[in-house]
């Protein structure tokens, strides 16, 4: 389970370490995985700074990933947020009373965002349930960056979903940002999607 193993976007892995260790493969067999692993998406432990590659392509904002959201914006979604703590060059984590909000920046991959979101959530699914992916609802959000897809699903063994997932992937120009907020699963799903949309729009506006 993600919460037991290690946020999506546990640890953010280097590209060479992104293949699944349990035999599951990314959506596109020949695609290069994003620098963010699916297991990073929902884990609540800190992201190892050594697991985050320093950006050489300008994908991280000049002021760092913690500059993409303000405390005031986060406070609208979560109670008593603490200042953001950078976790390597591409990630920032804000602790709050209900858990953690994480954000991870990367360059956009060659895959579609829908493929990226499907691969990203793969580790939260039962590998022995071929129908598990069909039980995940991928929500396209308009007006957030150039393209945005959100996933909000509570763990449900009957549907083959092993872990809580509340993740938003946003693309703008050549950059991609992933917000991970597992605590939102405790909210009404429509409210969780609204808050992800709100946070994603704020972050995307600063992805210059």
FIKOLZA-1660 file (N, C-alpha, C; in steps of 0.1 Angstrom, whole numbers, plus 5000, padded with zeros to 4 digits):
% residues 208
   i   px   py   pz ch aa at
   1 5008 4988 5000  A  X  N
   1 5000 5000 5000  A  X CA
   1 5009 5012 5000  A  X  C
   2 5004 5023 4993  A  X  N
   2 5012 5035 4992  A  X CA
   2 5015 5041 5005  A  X  C
   3 5005 5042 5014  A  X  N
   3 5007 5048 5027  A  X CA
   3 5017 5041 5035  A  X  C
   4 5018 5028 5033  A  X  N
   4 5028 5019 5041  A  X CA
   4 5041 5019 5034  A  X  C
   5 5041 5019 5021  A  X  N
   5 5054 5018 5013  A  X CA
   5 5061 5031 5013  A  X  C
   6 5057 5041 5009  A  X  N
   6 5063 5054 5009  A  X CA
   6 5053 5062 5002  A  X  C
   7 5036 5103 4985  A  X  N
   7 5031 5106 4980  A  X CA
   7 5039 5098 4979  A  X  C
   8 4999 5127 4927  A  X  N
   8 5015 5115 4928  A  X CA
   8 5009 5134 4916  A  X  C
   9 5036 5120 4933  A  X  N
   9 5042 5124 4921  A  X CA
   9 5055 5121 4934  A  X  C
  10 5057 5084 4978  A  X  N
  10 5069 5080 4983  A  X CA
  10 5080 5089 4978  A  X  C
  11 5087 5083 4970  A  X  N
  11 5098 5090 4965  A  X CA
  11 5096 5093 4950  A  X  C
  12 5102 5104 4946  A  X  N
  12 5102 5107 4931  A  X CA
  12 5115 5100 4926  A  X  C
  13 5113 5092 4916  A  X  N
  13 5125 5084 4912  A  X CA
  13 5132 5090 4900  A  X  C
  14 5144 5087 4898  A  X  N
  14 5151 5091 4885  A  X CA
  14 5145 5083 4874  A  X  C
  15 5146 5088 4862  A  X  N
  15 5139 5081 4851  A  X CA
  15 5143 5067 4849  A  X  C
  16 5156 5063 4852  A  X  N
  16 5160 5050 4850  A  X CA
  16 5154 5040 4860  A  X  C
  17 5149 5045 4871  A  X  N
  17 5144 5036 4881  A  X CA
  17 5129 5036 4881  A  X  C
  18 5122 5041 4871  A  X  N
  18 5108 5042 4871  A  X CA
  18 5100 5030 4868  A  X  C
  19 5106 5019 4863  A  X  N
  19 5099 5007 4859  A  X CA
  19 5093 5000 4872  A  X  C
  20 5081 4994 4870  A  X  N
  20 5074 4988 4882  A  X CA
  20 5082 4976 4886  A  X  C
  21 5083 4974 4899  A  X  N
  21 5090 4962 4904  A  X CA
  21 5081 4950 4906  A  X  C
  22 5067 4952 4904  A  X  N
  22 5058 4941 4906  A  X CA
  22 5053 4935 4893  A  X  C
  23 5060 4938 4882  A  X  N
  23 5056 4932 4870  A  X CA
  23 5047 4940 4861  A  X  C
  24 5041 4951 4867  A  X  N
  24 5032 4959 4859  A  X CA
  24 5040 4968 4850  A  X  C
  25 5035 4972 4838  A  X  N
  25 5042 4980 4829  A  X CA
  25 5035 4993 4827  A  X  C
  26 5042 5004 4823  A  X  N
  26 5035 5016 4819  A  X CA
  26 5026 5014 4807  A  X  C
  27 5016 5023 4805  A  X  N
  27 5007 5022 4794  A  X CA
  27 5013 5019 4781  A  X  C
  28 5023 5027 4778  A  X  N
  28 5031 5025 4765  A  X CA
  28 5043 5018 4768  A  X  C
  29 5045 5006 4762  A  X  N
  29 5056 4998 4765  A  X CA
  29 5069 5004 4762  A  X  C
  30 5069 5012 4751  A  X  N
  30 5082 5018 4746  A  X CA
  30 5084 5032 4751  A  X  C
  31 5074 5037 4759  A  X  N
  31 5075 5051 4763  A  X CA
  31 5085 5053 4775  A  X  C
  32 5091 5065 4776  A  X  N
  32 5100 5068 4787  A  X CA
  32 5092 5073 4798  A  X  C
  33 5092 5067 4810  A  X  N
  33 5084 5071 4821  A  X CA
  33 5088 5085 4825  A  X  C
  34 5078 5092 4831  A  X  N
  34 5081 5106 4837  A  X CA
  34 5090 5104 4849  A  X  C
  35 5096 5115 4853  A  X  N
  35 5105 5114 4865  A  X CA
  35 5097 5111 4878  A  X  C
  36 5084 5111 4877  A  X  N
  36 5076 5109 4889  A  X CA
  36 5070 5095 4889  A  X  C
  37 5072 5087 4899  A  X  N
  37 5067 5074 4900  A  X CA
  37 5053 5074 4905  A  X  C
  38 5045 5063 4902  A  X  N
  38 5032 5062 4907  A  X CA
  38 5032 5060 4922  A  X  C
  39 5041 5053 4927  A  X  N
  39 5042 5051 4941  A  X CA
  39 5045 5064 4949  A  X  C
  40 5050 5074 4942  A  X  N
  40 5052 5087 4948  A  X CA
  40 5039 5094 4949  A  X  C
  41 5029 5090 4942  A  X  N
  41 5017 5098 4941  A  X CA
  41 5009 5099 4953  A  X  C
  42 5009 5089 4961  A  X  N
  42 5000 5089 4973  A  X CA
  42 5007 5086 4986  A  X  C
  43 5020 5084 4986  A  X  N
  43 5027 5081 4999  A  X CA
  43 5027 5094 5007  A  X  C
  44 5028 5092 5020  A  X  N
  44 5027 5103 5029  A  X CA
  44 5041 5106 5035  A  X  C
  45 5051 5097 5033  A  X  N
  45 5064 5100 5038  A  X CA
  45 5072 5110 5030  A  X  C
  46 5083 5115 5035  A  X  N
  46 5090 5125 5027  A  X CA
  46 5096 5119 5015  A  X  C
  47 5098 5128 5005  A  X  N
  47 5104 5124 4993  A  X CA
  47 5119 5126 4994  A  X  C
  48 5127 5116 4991  A  X  N
  48 5141 5117 4993  A  X CA
  48 5147 5126 4983  A  X  C
  49 5154 5137 4988  A  X  N
  49 5160 5146 4979  A  X CA
  49 5170 5140 4969  A  X  C
  50 5176 5129 4973  A  X  N
  50 5186 5122 4964  A  X CA
  50 5178 5115 4952  A  X  C
  51 5165 5113 4954  A  X  N
  51 5157 5106 4944  A  X CA
  51 5152 5116 4933  A  X  C
  52 5154 5129 4935  A  X  N
  52 5149 5139 4926  A  X CA
  52 5161 5145 4918  A  X  C
  53 5160 5143 4905  A  X  N
  53 5171 5148 4896  A  X CA
  53 5170 5163 4896  A  X  C
  54 5181 5170 4897  A  X  N
  54 5182 5184 4895  A  X CA
  54 5178 5188 4881  A  X  C
  55 5169 5197 4879  A  X  N
  55 5164 5201 4866  A  X CA
  55 5175 5207 4857  A  X  C
  56 5178 5202 4845  A  X  N
  56 5187 5209 4836  A  X CA
  56 5180 5215 4824  A  X  C
  57 5167 5213 4824  A  X  N
  57 5159 5218 4813  A  X CA
  57 5150 5230 4816  A  X  C
  58 5152 5236 4827  A  X  N
  58 5144 5247 4831  A  X CA
  58 5130 5244 4835  A  X  C
  59 5127 5231 4838  A  X  N
  59 5113 5227 4841  A  X CA
  59 5109 5232 4855  A  X  C
  60 5118 5235 4864  A  X  N
  60 5115 5240 4877  A  X CA
  60 5115 5255 4877  A  X  C
  61 5105 5262 4884  A  X  N
  61 5105 5276 4884  A  X CA
  61 5118 5282 4891  A  X  C
  62 5121 5294 4887  A  X  N
  62 5134 5300 4893  A  X CA
  62 5134 5300 4908  A  X  C
  63 5122 5302 4914  A  X  N
  63 5121 5303 4928  A  X CA
  63 5118 5290 4935  A  X  C
  64 5118 5279 4927  A  X  N
  64 5116 5266 4933  A  X CA
  64 5102 5262 4932  A  X  C
  65 5099 5249 4934  A  X  N
  65 5085 5244 4933  A  X CA
  65 5076 5249 4944  A  X  C
  66 5082 5253 4955  A  X  N
  66 5074 5258 4966  A  X CA
  66 5067 5272 4963  A  X  C
  67 5072 5278 4952  A  X  N
  67 5067 5291 4948  A  X CA
  67 5054 5290 4940  A  X  C
  68 5050 5277 4936  A  X  N
  68 5039 5276 4928  A  X CA
  68 5025 5277 4935  A  X  C
  69 5026 5276 4948  A  X  N
  69 5013 5278 4956  A  X CA
  69 5017 5287 4968  A  X  C
  70 5007 5295 4973  A  X  N
  70 5009 5303 4985  A  X CA
  70 5002 5296 4996  A  X  C
  71 5006 5300 5008  A  X  N
  71 4999 5295 5020  A  X CA
  71 4985 5298 5020  A  X  C
  72 4981 5310 5016  A  X  N
  72 4967 5314 5015  A  X CA
  72 4959 5305 5006  A  X  C
  73 4965 5302 4995  A  X  N
  73 4958 5293 4985  A  X CA
  73 4956 5279 4991  A  X  C
  74 4966 5274 4998  A  X  N
  74 4965 5261 5004  A  X CA
  74 4955 5261 5016  A  X  C
  75 4955 5272 5023  A  X  N
  75 4946 5273 5034  A  X CA
  75 4931 5272 5030  A  X  C
  76 4928 5276 5018  A  X  N
  76 4915 5274 5013  A  X CA
  76 4910 5260 5012  A  X  C
  77 4920 5251 5011  A  X  N
  77 4917 5237 5009  A  X CA
  77 4920 5228 5022  A  X  C
  78 4930 5233 5029  A  X  N
  78 4935 5225 5041  A  X CA
  78 4937 5233 5053  A  X  C
  79 4933 5228 5065  A  X  N
  79 4935 5236 5077  A  X CA
  79 4949 5237 5082  A  X  C
  80 4953 5249 5086  A  X  N
  80 4966 5252 5093  A  X CA
  80 4978 5246 5085  A  X  C
  81 4979 5250 5072  A  X  N
  81 4991 5246 5065  A  X CA
  81 5004 5252 5070  A  X  C
  82 5015 5244 5069  A  X  N
  82 5028 5249 5073  A  X CA
  82 5035 5254 5060  A  X  C
  83 5045 5263 5062  A  X  N
  83 5052 5267 5050  A  X CA
  83 5058 5255 5042  A  X  C
  84 5059 5256 5029  A  X  N
  84 5063 5245 5021  A  X CA
  84 5078 5242 5023  A  X  C
  85 5081 5229 5023  A  X  N
  85 5095 5224 5025  A  X CA
  85 5099 5218 5012  A  X  C
  86 5110 5223 5005  A  X  N
  86 5115 5216 4993  A  X CA
  86 5120 5202 4996  A  X  C
  87 5117 5193 4987  A  X  N
  87 5122 5179 4987  A  X CA
  87 5129 5177 4975  A  X  C
  88 5141 5182 4974  A  X  N
  88 5149 5181 4962  A  X CA
  88 5146 5193 4953  A  X  C
  89 5150 5193 4941  A  X  N
  89 5149 5204 4932  A  X CA
  89 5135 5205 4925  A  X  C
  90 5128 5194 4925  A  X  N
  90 5115 5194 4917  A  X CA
  90 5103 5193 4926  A  X  C
  91 5104 5191 4939  A  X  N
  91 5093 5188 4947  A  X CA
  91 5092 5197 4959  A  X  C
  92 5079 5199 4964  A  X  N
  92 5077 5207 4976  A  X CA
  92 5065 5200 4984  A  X  C
  93 5066 5201 4997  A  X  N
  93 5056 5194 5005  A  X CA
  93 5051 5204 5016  A  X  C
  94 5038 5206 5017  A  X  N
  94 5032 5214 5027  A  X CA
  94 5025 5205 5037  A  X  C
  95 5028 5205 5049  A  X  N
  95 5021 5197 5059  A  X CA
  95 5009 5205 5064  A  X  C
  96 4999 5198 5067  A  X  N
  96 4987 5205 5073  A  X CA
  96 4980 5195 5083  A  X  C
  97 4970 5200 5090  A  X  N
  97 4964 5192 5101  A  X CA
  97 4959 5179 5096  A  X  C
  98 4955 5178 5083  A  X  N
  98 4949 5165 5078  A  X CA
  98 4959 5156 5071  A  X  C
  99 4971 5161 5069  A  X  N
  99 4981 5153 5062  A  X CA
  99 4991 5161 5055  A  X  C
 100 4993 5158 5042  A  X  N
 100 5003 5165 5034  A  X CA
 100 4998 5168 5020  A  X  C
 101 5002 5179 5015  A  X  N
 101 5000 5183 5000  A  X CA
 101 5014 5183 4994  A  X  C
 102 5015 5176 4983  A  X  N
 102 5028 5176 4976  A  X CA
 102 5027 5180 4962  A  X  C
 103 5037 5186 4957  A  X  N
 103 5037 5191 4943  A  X CA
 103 5050 5187 4937  A  X  C
 104 5050 5181 4925  A  X  N
 104 5062 5177 4918  A  X CA
 104 5062 5183 4903  A  X  C
 105 5073 5188 4899  A  X  N
 105 5075 5194 4886  A  X CA
 105 5083 5185 4877  A  X  C
 106 5079 5184 4865  A  X  N
 106 5087 5177 4855  A  X CA
 106 5085 5183 4841  A  X  C
 107 5093 5179 4832  A  X  N
 107 5091 5182 4818  A  X CA
 107 5080 5173 4813  A  X  C
 108 5072 5178 4804  A  X  N
 108 5061 5170 4798  A  X CA
 108 5067 5158 4790  A  X  C
 109 5061 5146 4791  A  X  N
 109 5066 5135 4784  A  X CA
 109 5059 5134 4771  A  X  C
 110 5064 5124 4763  A  X  N
 110 5058 5123 4749  A  X CA
 110 5044 5116 4749  A  X  C
 111 5041 5110 4761  A  X  N
 111 5028 5104 4762  A  X CA
 111 5017 5114 4763  A  X  C
 112 5004 5110 4761  A  X  N
 112 4993 5119 4763  A  X CA
 112 4991 5120 4778  A  X  C
 113 4985 5130 4783  A  X  N
 113 4983 5132 4797  A  X CA
 113 4974 5121 4803  A  X  C
 114 4965 5116 4795  A  X  N
 114 4956 5105 4799  A  X CA
 114 4964 5092 4801  A  X  C
 115 4973 5090 4792  A  X  N
 115 4982 5078 4794  A  X CA
 115 4991 5080 4807  A  X  C
 116 4996 5092 4808  A  X  N
 116 5004 5095 4820  A  X CA
 116 4996 5093 4833  A  X  C
 117 4984 5098 4833  A  X  N
 117 4976 5096 4845  A  X CA
 117 4973 5082 4848  A  X  C
 118 4970 5074 4837  A  X  N
 118 4967 5060 4839  A  X CA
 118 4979 5053 4844  A  X  C
 119 4991 5055 4839  A  X  N
 119 5003 5049 4844  A  X CA
 119 5006 5053 4858  A  X  C
 120 5004 5066 4860  A  X  N
 120 5007 5072 4873  A  X CA
 120 4999 5065 4885  A  X  C
 121 4987 5062 4882  A  X  N
 121 4978 5055 4892  A  X CA
 121 4979 5040 4893  A  X  C
 122 4988 5035 4884  A  X  N
 122 4988 5020 4883  A  X CA
 122 4992 5013 4896  A  X  C
 123 5001 5018 4904  A  X  N
 123 5005 5012 4916  A  X CA
 123 4994 5011 4927  A  X  C
 124 4983 5019 4925  A  X  N
 124 4973 5019 4935  A  X CA
 124 4962 5008 4931  A  X  C
 125 4964 5001 4921  A  X  N
 125 4955 4991 4916  A  X CA
 125 4959 4977 4918  A  X  C
 126 4949 4968 4920  A  X  N
 126 4952 4954 4922  A  X CA
 126 4958 4948 4909  A  X  C
 127 4970 4943 4909  A  X  N
 127 4976 4938 4896  A  X CA
 127 4969 4925 4891  A  X  C
 128 4961 4919 4899  A  X  N
 128 4954 4907 4895  A  X CA
 128 4940 4909 4890  A  X  C
 129 4936 4922 4890  A  X  N
 129 4923 4926 4885  A  X CA
 129 4924 4934 4872  A  X  C
 130 4921 4927 4861  A  X  N
 130 4922 4933 4848  A  X CA
 130 4912 4944 4846  A  X  C
 131 4902 4944 4854  A  X  N
 131 4892 4955 4852  A  X CA
 131 4894 4967 4862  A  X  C
 132 4905 4966 4869  A  X  N
 132 4907 4977 4879  A  X CA
 132 4908 4991 4873  A  X  C
 133 4916 4992 4862  A  X  N
 133 4918 5005 4855  A  X CA
 133 4904 5011 4851  A  X  C
 134 4895 5002 4846  A  X  N
 134 4882 5007 4841  A  X CA
 134 4874 5012 4853  A  X  C
 135 4878 5009 4865  A  X  N
 135 4870 5014 4877  A  X CA
 135 4876 5028 4882  A  X  C
 136 4886 5032 4876  A  X  N
 136 4892 5045 4879  A  X CA
 136 4886 5056 4870  A  X  C
 137 4881 5067 4877  A  X  N
 137 4875 5078 4869  A  X CA
 137 4885 5089 4867  A  X  C
 138 4889 5091 4854  A  X  N
 138 4898 5102 4850  A  X CA
 138 4890 5114 4846  A  X  C
 139 4891 5125 4853  A  X  N
 139 4883 5136 4851  A  X CA
 139 4892 5147 4844  A  X  C
 140 4888 5151 4832  A  X  N
 140 4894 5162 4825  A  X CA
 140 4889 5176 4831  A  X  C
 141 4898 5185 4835  A  X  N
 141 4894 5197 4840  A  X CA
 141 4897 5209 4831  A  X  C
 142 4887 5216 4826  A  X  N
 142 4889 5227 4817  A  X CA
 142 4894 5239 4824  A  X  C
 143 4902 5247 4817  A  X  N
 143 4907 5259 4822  A  X CA
 143 4918 5258 4832  A  X  C
 144 4924 5247 4833  A  X  N
 144 4936 5245 4842  A  X CA
 144 4948 5242 4833  A  X  C
 145 4957 5251 4832  A  X  N
 145 4968 5249 4823  A  X CA
 145 4963 5247 4809  A  X  C
 146 4972 5240 4801  A  X  N
 146 4967 5236 4787  A  X CA
 146 4959 5224 4788  A  X  C
 147 4961 5215 4798  A  X  N
 147 4954 5203 4799  A  X CA
 147 4955 5198 4814  A  X  C
 148 4945 5193 4819  A  X  N
 148 4946 5187 4833  A  X CA
 148 4936 5175 4835  A  X  C
 149 4941 5165 4842  A  X  N
 149 4934 5153 4845  A  X CA
 149 4935 5151 4860  A  X  C
 150 4923 5148 4866  A  X  N
 150 4923 5146 4881  A  X CA
 150 4918 5132 4883  A  X  C
 151 4923 5126 4894  A  X  N
 151 4918 5112 4898  A  X CA
 151 4916 5113 4913  A  X  C
 152 4903 5110 4917  A  X  N
 152 4900 5110 4932  A  X CA
 152 4892 5097 4934  A  X  C
 153 4899 5088 4940  A  X  N
 153 4893 5075 4943  A  X CA
 153 4897 5070 4957  A  X  C
 154 4887 5066 4965  A  X  N
 154 4890 5059 4978  A  X CA
 154 4893 5045 4976  A  X  C
 155 4901 5040 4984  A  X  N
 155 4905 5025 4984  A  X CA
 155 4892 5017 4984  A  X  C
 156 4891 5007 4975  A  X  N
 156 4879 4999 4975  A  X CA
 156 4883 4985 4969  A  X  C
 157 4885 4976 4977  A  X  N
 157 4890 4963 4973  A  X CA
 157 4881 4956 4963  A  X  C
 158 4868 4959 4964  A  X  N
 158 4858 4953 4955  A  X CA
 158 4860 4958 4941  A  X  C
 159 4865 4970 4939  A  X  N
 159 4868 4976 4926  A  X CA
 159 4882 4974 4922  A  X  C
 160 4890 4968 4930  A  X  N
 160 4904 4966 4927  A  X CA
 160 4913 4978 4929  A  X  C
 161 4908 4987 4938  A  X  N
 161 4916 4999 4941  A  X CA
 161 4921 4998 4955  A  X  C
 162 4935 4997 4956  A  X  N
 162 4941 4993 4969  A  X CA
 162 4944 5005 4978  A  X  C
 163 4945 5017 4972  A  X  N
 163 4949 5028 4980  A  X CA
 163 4941 5041 4977  A  X  C
 164 4940 5050 4987  A  X  N
 164 4934 5063 4984  A  X CA
 164 4942 5070 4974  A  X  C
 165 4936 5077 4964  A  X  N
 165 4943 5085 4954  A  X CA
 165 4935 5098 4952  A  X  C
 166 4943 5109 4954  A  X  N
 166 4937 5122 4950  A  X CA
 166 4949 5130 4943  A  X  C
 167 4949 5130 4930  A  X  N
 167 4960 5135 4923  A  X CA
 167 4955 5143 4911  A  X  C
 168 4963 5153 4908  A  X  N
 168 4960 5162 4896  A  X CA
 168 4972 5163 4888  A  X  C
 169 4972 5160 4875  A  X  N
 169 4983 5162 4866  A  X CA
 169 4979 5174 4857  A  X  C
 170 4988 5184 4856  A  X  N
 170 4986 5196 4848  A  X CA
 170 4997 5197 4838  A  X  C
 171 4994 5200 4826  A  X  N
 171 5004 5204 4816  A  X CA
 171 5002 5218 4811  A  X  C
 172 5013 5225 4811  A  X  N
 172 5013 5239 4805  A  X CA
 172 5026 5240 4797  A  X  C
 173 5025 5243 4784  A  X  N
 173 5036 5244 4775  A  X CA
 173 5045 5231 4776  A  X  C
 174 5057 5232 4780  A  X  N
 174 5066 5220 4780  A  X CA
 174 5067 5215 4794  A  X  C
 175 5059 5220 4803  A  X  N
 175 5061 5215 4817  A  X CA
 175 5049 5208 4822  A  X  C
 176 5051 5199 4832  A  X  N
 176 5040 5192 4838  A  X CA
 176 5042 5193 4853  A  X  C
 177 5031 5195 4860  A  X  N
 177 5031 5195 4875  A  X CA
 177 5021 5186 4880  A  X  C
 178 5024 5179 4890  A  X  N
 178 5015 5169 4897  A  X CA
 178 5013 5173 4911  A  X  C
 179 5000 5174 4915  A  X  N
 179 4996 5177 4929  A  X CA
 179 4991 5164 4935  A  X  C
 180 4995 5161 4947  A  X  N
 180 4991 5149 4954  A  X CA
 180 4986 5153 4967  A  X  C
 181 4973 5150 4970  A  X  N
 181 4967 5154 4982  A  X CA
 181 4957 5143 4987  A  X  C
 182 4963 5132 4992  A  X  N
 182 4955 5120 4996  A  X CA
 182 4944 5124 5006  A  X  C
 183 4946 5134 5015  A  X  N
 183 4936 5138 5025  A  X CA
 183 4922 5142 5018  A  X  C
 184 4923 5146 5006  A  X  N
 184 4910 5150 4999  A  X CA
 184 4901 5139 4997  A  X  C
 185 4905 5126 4998  A  X  N
 185 4897 5115 4996  A  X CA
 185 4886 5115 5007  A  X  C
 186 4889 5121 5018  A  X  N
 186 4879 5121 5029  A  X CA
 186 4868 5130 5027  A  X  C
 187 4869 5139 5017  A  X  N
 187 4859 5149 5014  A  X CA
 187 4849 5143 5004  A  X  C
 188 4838 5150 5002  A  X  N
 188 4829 5147 4991  A  X CA
 188 4837 5148 4978  A  X  C
 189 4835 5138 4969  A  X  N
 189 4843 5137 4957  A  X CA
 189 4842 5150 4948  A  X  C
 190 4830 5155 4947  A  X  N
 190 4829 5168 4939  A  X CA
 190 4837 5179 4945  A  X  C
 191 4837 5180 4958  A  X  N
 191 4844 5190 4965  A  X CA
 191 4859 5188 4964  A  X  C
 192 4863 5175 4964  A  X  N
 192 4878 5172 4962  A  X CA
 192 4882 5176 4949  A  X  C
 193 4874 5174 4938  A  X  N
 193 4878 5178 4925  A  X CA
 193 4878 5193 4923  A  X  C
 194 4869 5200 4930  A  X  N
 194 4869 5214 4929  A  X CA
 194 4881 5220 4935  A  X  C
 195 4886 5214 4947  A  X  N
 195 4898 5219 4953  A  X CA
 195 4910 5216 4945  A  X  C
 196 4911 5205 4939  A  X  N
 196 4922 5201 4931  A  X CA
 196 4923 5211 4919  A  X  C
 197 4911 5214 4913  A  X  N
 197 4910 5223 4902  A  X CA
 197 4915 5237 4906  A  X  C
 198 4911 5241 4918  A  X  N
 198 4915 5254 4923  A  X CA
 198 4930 5255 4925  A  X  C
 199 4936 5245 4932  A  X  N
 199 4950 5245 4934  A  X CA
 199 4958 5244 4921  A  X  C
 200 4953 5235 4912  A  X  N
 200 4960 5233 4899  A  X CA
 200 4960 5246 4891  A  X  C
 201 4949 5253 4891  A  X  N
 201 4948 5266 4883  A  X CA
 201 4958 5276 4888  A  X  C
 202 4959 5277 4902  A  X  N
 202 4969 5286 4908  A  X CA
 202 4983 5282 4904  A  X  C
 203 4986 5269 4905  A  X  N
 203 5000 5265 4902  A  X CA
 203 5003 5267 4887  A  X  C
 204 4994 5263 4878  A  X  N
 204 4996 5264 4864  A  X CA
 204 4998 5279 4860  A  X  C
 205 4992 5288 4867  A  X  N
 205 4994 5302 4863  A  X CA
 205 5008 5307 4866  A  X  C
 206 5015 5300 4874  A  X  N
 206 5029 5304 4877  A  X CA
 206 5039 5295 4870  A  X  C
 207 5034 5286 4861  A  X  N
 207 5044 5278 4854  A  X CA
 207 5048 5285 4841  A  X  C
 208 5056 5295 4843  A  X  N
 208 5062 5303 4832  A  X CA
 208 5075 5297 4827  A  X  C
% end
